[in-house]
Amino acid sequence: MNTFKSYPSKNVTTSGATVYTVPFNTQSIGVGLIVANTSRTPYEANVFVTRESVDFYIVANATIPVGGSLVVAGLEQKLVLETGDAIKVRPSANSACDVFLSVLEVVPT
């Protein structure tokens, strides 16, 4: 069965947030991932996938301007994720960003 789902995270802190973890017996395709600057100053953000305790950076120290956003996945960029993979976001400023992730979950029948 294929299901589209969305996973928002609000006011992400410098300790980071796990936005999504692929459920057991599921493959997921990240079809959209946006990190928005909700603060009054520019800041940097890191976005990475953790697989088997290893972090793989998708974006490292990317500056997001005031009123702007960073499109990490969308249009031509997709993220193919396996069971247990986790998408994480860590900004350089507290409560400075909102994150919105859209995925297609594929569960074998």
Secondary structure, DSSP 8 states (H G I E B T S, - for coil): -EEEEEEEEEEE-TT-EEEEE--TT-EEEEEEEEEEE-SSS-EEEEEEEEETTEEEEEEEEEEE-TT-EEEEEBTTB-EEE-TT-EEEEEESSTT-EEEEEEEEEE---
